[in-house]
Amino acid sequence: MTRDQAITEAAQLLTDACAEIDALPVEEVARAAHTPGGHTIAELVEMVRAQRAQARAVKVGGEAA
């Protein structure tokens, strides 16, 4: 496998993983991301919602906030 092929394959794996996570309910993502001593699940829910809203805005508007 060439370096370019490896990079292309890694990019596809990352894209697939992100799409899989984005398809999950916000609460499920928050529970999976939760670690003891870290942000609360409620905080993580809000963080995920904000990230998804920003991603939608970038996709629609073409610019990051």
N, C-alpha and C positions, 0 to 999 in steps of 0.2 A: 504494500500500500504506500502510495506517495504521501508526502506531507500535505499537499493540496487535497487529496482524497480524504485523509484523516480529518482535516479541518472541516471539510464539507460534511462528513459523517457526524462529527461532533456537533456542528451547527444544527443539523437535522434532529439529532437526539435532544438537544436543548429546546428547539422549537416544539417538538412533540411533547416534551415534559411540561413546558409552559402552557401549551394548549390543554393538556390534561388537567392541570391545576386550575386553569381559568374556567374549566367546565364544572368544577366542584362548587357546591354551595359555600357562601362566604363563611358560615359558621363552622363547616367541616374543615376548611383551610385553617381557620383560626385555631381550632382544637389541635390539629396536626402540628401547627407551628409553636404551640404553647410549650414552654419549659418552666419548671418550678423556679421561682425567684425572678422570673422575667416579667414581661407585660402580662396583664390579665387577659383572659379570653375576650372580654368586652373591648379592651383596648385593641387587641389584635383584629377583631371584627371591624372596628372603625378604620384601622390602618389598611386592611385589605380593601374595604369599600373605597377609601380615598385613592388607593393605588389603581383600582379598576376604573374609577371615574377619571383619573388623570390619563390613563391609557386610552380610554374612549375619547377623551377630548383631543388627545394627540392624533388619534386615528382619524377623527372627523375634521379637526382644524389644521392638522399638520404642524402644530407647534406645541412645545412643552410649556408648562406654566412657570 
